[in-house]
Structure formats: C-alpha cells, structure tokens
C-alpha cells in the first residue's frame, strides 16, 4: 500500500511525529525566510533524493525537441532532464524514420573533435555542460530527439500540491525531512538516529531503538521496487 498525501499533510505529519511541534509549521519569528522550518526541510529532502533514479521520476520523452540545421548548442527543457543524472540519460535521434542512439561524450572530447563549425552532418555524438546539449557533427537538418532518463518533478508550493514525493516516496521524504530538522534545527541526536534508521535500515549488527538486524529502510524499498519494475517482463496471453 502506497502512503500518499498532499504537501500540507506531509508537513502536518512531520510536526506530529516531532512531538506536536506546530511552531515549526510557520516561519520562525526571528527568521527572514519565507518558508517554515518543516517546508525548508521537505524541499531539502527532495533536492537530495531527486538526483537518484526511481521508477516514478523516470521519463521517456519522445521527440522532445528537434535539431536545427547549423545549430550546435541547445538549451531546452530537455537540459533539466539531463541535469538530474547525465550518466543515466540516453538520447536517440530520428533519421529517415529510424531511431539511432547517440554516443555520450565529454564536452572536452567534442571541443577537440568539432574543430570546424562549418562542417555539418547527421549527429552521432552529444555532450552536456552548463545545462546545454551539444551535438557532433553539427546537425545538417531537422532531426527529432528522444530522451530517456530521470527528471525533476514540479516543485511543491501550495498546501494542496501533490506529486510522487508526497505519494510513492512519502515515507522517504518524511524521514529525510525529520533527519534534517533533527540535525540542523532541533539538535536532537535521538530523533536524528531514528530518522536515519527509517531511511537506511539497520546493519547486520543491529542496534538500539528496537532495531531488527538486517531490517531494510524506506530507501531500500524504493530501490528494490524500481529494480523489480525495470526487470519485469510482460508476457502476452493468448485467448
């Protein structure tokens, strides 16, 4: 069963689990920050884990943009997908109705290889730097680009907002936010240890707080489900 809620529900549960700390749901009186400590902790928790690939932040964006003849560099919405995890992103190019994978190269490799900006052709390589995608050879025409990889989800802002971080990864973000609050706001080692255990689980040596040796945390559960979904096979049925 997947725990789910809104941005506000997530905040309220964190406040409850910290001992009904309703004061942490509003900006501190002596703070110039617009967000409450709990909201700041949630945003930091998401910023940490959105860089990791999970089944819910994967994307397959077909024909997300097209190249332009003679244009080498592209700064598009696709760059935000590449930015999350460039080593896990794959780009395909559509040429004569056939899709071909593009080779990922370092920016320096293309800098050394693409010495003549007047030379164009059908791209076979790409690189990424400073939220910019670079193709080599420089495209000689319009070619649709398909991207698969991880993406950043829309930021949580309004109390009623919801996305995968308040649904599939609810417990991970809830625990990470409590860990951040315990270490940076409350200075509570006990709460921090419990939150860390909830995220990462217990080692084979066990430990305090009623840990069961080898017990898995929320991170393991999400990674395991992501692995199972990636490895699953759908077989046709014949009727």
Order of alpha helices (4+ residues) and beta strands (2+ residues): alpha-alpha-beta-beta-alpha-beta-beta-beta-alpha-beta-beta-beta-beta-beta-alpha-alpha-alpha
